[in-house]
Amino acid sequence: KAAFTNAGLGATWCAQGKEAAEKWGKWLGIEVTWFDGGLSIDTQRKGVEDMAAREWDFVAIQAFGIDTLVDPVSRMIEKGIPVIQMDTTISKDDIGITTFLEPDNIFMGEVVSETLFKEIGGSGNVIMTQGALGHTGAQKRAQGFKQAVAKYPNITVLAEDSGDWDVNKVASLWEDYLVKYPDIKAGYFHNDDMALAAAKVIENAGRQGEIVLGGIDAMPEAIRAVSEGTLLTSVRNPSSRIHWGALLIGAMAA
């Protein structure tokens, strides 16, 4: 029996991870119980408190924010339950996590940003829309963006606001940007869901074609959007591989 939680099933990356874990769990005889993070620190914390009160052979966790789940996770580790960390850091300190599966977030942020900058000729106004600021994956994706910006002195960053992985918040941010900034050349987003939300706002404003957009995750809808020209680029953050790996390593550890 295994318990899983990730940032929130409202994000397509998280939903795909759940599907993969449950499918492999069925094949391998592992009963997977899911605790939806709800794209909320408070919601996920309540779920993990519930998780910690029960018995599991192992658990796998993608924290919505660093140091938000340390107490309940530590209690599970003290009981001898292996804890697999996925995609983002649970604690700044070593609390006994079994292993950590993550993509190269800095690389992903830098390669998407550079692709955008090259497309606009290395010059112009750009906006970064971040994920949750307490999410270490988002922090590294921002680091990758800043490494790319440092190579292009003629790039001007207009805004770096957090969209919190929330498509409604991103839509509101970009509605404001389109009013405030008449000249935007590119938008870099910490995931595809946010990039696609902004693309809809840009289309509704009649400004498609003016702003090139790039995201992270290379989810099916984003791949279609790249093929159709709505997005310039995305990079694969392998949700299925990370969740599958957590299931397999957790079972081996148990």
C-alpha positions in Angstrom: 0.0 0.0 0.0 1.4 3.4 -1.1 0.3 7.0 -0.5 1.0 9.6 -3.1 0.6 13.4 -3.2 1.7 16.0 -5.7 1.1 19.7 -6.1 -2.4 19.4 -7.4 -4.4 17.5 -9.9 -5.6 20.8 -11.4 -2.2 20.8 -13.2 -2.0 18.5 -16.1 1.6 17.4 -15.2 0.3 16.2 -11.8 -2.7 14.5 -13.3 -0.6 12.6 -15.8 1.7 11.5 -12.9 -1.3 10.1 -11.0 -2.4 8.2 -14.0 1.0 6.7 -14.5 1.4 5.7 -10.8 -2.0 4.1 -10.6 -1.5 2.2 -13.9 1.9 0.8 -12.8 0.5 0.2 -9.3 -2.2 -2.0 -10.8 0.3 -3.9 -12.9 2.7 -4.4 -9.9 0.1 -5.2 -7.2 0.6 -1.9 -5.3 -2.6 -0.2 -4.0 -2.1 3.5 -4.5 -4.1 6.0 -2.4 -4.0 9.6 -3.7 -4.0 12.8 -1.6 -4.7 15.8 -3.9 -2.5 18.7 -3.1 -5.1 21.1 -4.5 -2.5 23.6 -5.6 -2.5 24.9 -2.0 0.0 24.6 0.8 -2.9 24.3 3.3 -4.8 21.7 1.4 -1.7 19.5 0.9 -0.6 19.9 4.5 -4.0 18.6 5.7 -3.8 15.7 3.3 -0.2 14.7 4.4 -1.3 15.0 8.1 -4.0 12.5 7.3 -1.4 10.4 5.5 0.9 10.4 8.5 -1.8 9.1 10.7 -2.1 5.9 8.7 0.2 3.0 7.8 1.9 2.6 4.4 4.6 0.5 2.9 6.0 3.6 1.3 4.9 7.2 0.3 5.8 9.5 -2.5 5.5 13.3 -2.2 5.9 16.3 -4.5 5.7 19.2 -2.0 3.9 22.4 -3.1 6.4 24.4 -1.1 9.7 23.7 0.6 9.5 23.2 4.4 5.7 23.0 4.5 5.4 19.3 5.2 8.4 18.6 7.4 6.6 17.6 10.6 4.2 14.9 9.2 6.8 13.6 6.8 9.3 13.3 9.7 6.8 11.3 11.7 6.4 8.9 8.8 10.2 8.5 8.5 10.4 7.9 12.2 7.9 5.0 11.8 10.2 3.4 9.2 8.1 4.3 6.2 10.3 5.0 3.1 9.6 8.5 1.6 10.3 9.2 -2.0 10.7 12.9 -2.9 9.5 13.9 -6.4 10.3 17.0 -8.4 10.7 19.5 -5.6 12.4 19.6 -2.1 10.4 18.7 1.0 13.0 20.2 3.5 16.1 22.3 3.4 17.6 19.9 5.9 18.4 16.2 5.7 15.4 14.5 7.3 16.0 11.0 6.0 14.3 11.0 2.6 14.9 7.7 0.8 15.7 9.3 -2.6 14.9 12.3 -4.8 13.7 12.1 -8.4 13.7 15.4 -10.3 14.3 16.8 -13.7 17.1 19.3 -14.5 15.0 22.3 -13.8 17.8 24.8 -14.4 18.5 23.3 -17.8 14.8 23.3 -18.7 14.4 27.0 -17.8 17.5 28.0 -19.6 16.9 26.0 -22.9 13.3 27.3 -23.2 14.4 30.9 -22.5 17.3 30.8 -25.0 15.0 29.4 -27.6 12.6 32.3 -27.1 15.4 34.9 -27.1 16.9 33.5 -30.3 13.5 33.7 -32.0 13.2 37.4 -31.2 16.7 38.2 -32.4 18.2 38.5 -28.9 16.6 41.8 -28.2 13.3 43.0 -26.7 10.9 43.0 -23.7 10.1 39.6 -22.1 8.1 38.4 -19.2 8.6 35.4 -16.9 5.6 33.9 -15.3 6.7 31.8 -12.3 5.2 28.8 -10.6 4.8 28.7 -6.8 7.7 30.7 -5.3 8.2 28.1 -2.5 8.5 25.3 -5.0 12.2 24.4 -5.5 11.6 23.3 -9.1 10.2 26.7 -9.9 13.1 28.4 -8.2 15.5 26.5 -10.4 13.4 27.3 -13.5 13.8 30.9 -12.6 17.5 30.4 -12.2 17.7 28.9 -15.7 15.9 31.9 -17.1 18.2 34.3 -15.4 21.2 32.5 -16.7 19.9 32.9 -20.2 19.1 36.6 -19.7 22.7 37.1 -18.6 23.8 36.1 -22.1 21.6 38.6 -23.8 22.3 42.2 -22.8 19.5 43.5 -25.0 16.8 41.5 -23.3 14.7 43.6 -20.9 12.6 41.7 -18.3 9.3 43.5 -17.7 7.9 41.3 -15.0 8.6 38.1 -13.0 5.3 37.5 -11.1 4.2 34.2 -9.8 1.2 32.5 -11.3 1.2 29.8 -8.6 0.5 27.1 -11.3 -3.0 28.6 -11.4 -4.4 29.3 -14.9 -6.9 31.8 -13.6 -4.3 33.8 -11.9 -2.1 33.7 -15.0 -5.0 34.9 -17.2 -5.5 37.9 -14.8 -1.8 38.7 -14.8 -1.6 38.7 -18.6 -4.7 40.7 -19.1 -3.0 43.4 -17.0 0.3 43.0 -18.8 -1.3 43.5 -22.2 -2.8 46.8 -21.0 0.4 48.0 -19.2 3.0 47.0 -21.8 2.3 47.8 -25.5 5.5 46.0 -26.6 6.1 42.5 -25.3 8.2 40.2 -27.5 8.2 36.9 -25.5 6.7 35.1 -22.5 8.4 32.3 -20.6 6.3 30.2 -18.3 7.3 27.6 -15.7 4.7 25.2 -17.0 2.6 24.6 -20.2 -0.7 25.1 -18.5 0.2 28.7 -17.6 1.6 29.3 -21.1 -1.6 28.1 -22.7 -3.7 30.2 -20.4 -1.7 33.3 -21.5 -2.0 32.3 -25.1 -5.8 32.5 -24.8 -5.7 35.9 -23.3 -3.3 37.1 -26.0 -5.6 35.7 -28.7 -8.7 37.3 -27.1 -6.8 40.6 -27.2 -6.0 40.2 -30.9 -2.3 40.2 -30.3 -1.4 36.7 -31.4 1.7 36.8 -33.6 3.2 39.6 -31.6 4.4 37.6 -28.6 6.3 34.2 -28.7 5.6 31.9 -25.8 7.4 28.9 -24.3 6.6 26.6 -21.4 7.9 23.5 -19.6 6.5 19.9 -19.4 5.8 19.2 -23.1 2.3 17.8 -22.2 0.1 16.6 -25.1 -1.9 19.8 -25.4 1.3 21.9 -25.4 2.9 19.6 -28.1 -0.2 20.3 -30.2 0.1 24.0 -29.6 3.7 24.0 -30.7 2.8 22.1 -33.9 0.0 24.6 -34.5 2.2 27.6 -33.8 0.4 28.8 -30.6 3.5 28.1 -28.6 7.0 28.4 -29.9 8.5 25.7 -27.7 8.3 23.4 -24.6 10.7 21.0 -23.0 9.8 17.6 -21.6 9.6 17.3 -17.8 8.9 13.5 -17.6 5.9 13.3 -15.2 5.2 9.6 -16.0 8.9 8.7 -15.5 9.2 10.5 -12.2 6.0 9.0 -10.7 6.8 5.6 -12.1 10.2 5.8 -10.6 8.9 6.8 -7.3 6.5 3.8 -7.3 9.2 1.3 -8.3 11.9 2.6 -5.9 9.4 2.9 -3.1 8.3 -0.7 -3.6 11.9 -1.9 -3.6 12.7 0.1 -0.5 9.6 -1.3 1.2 
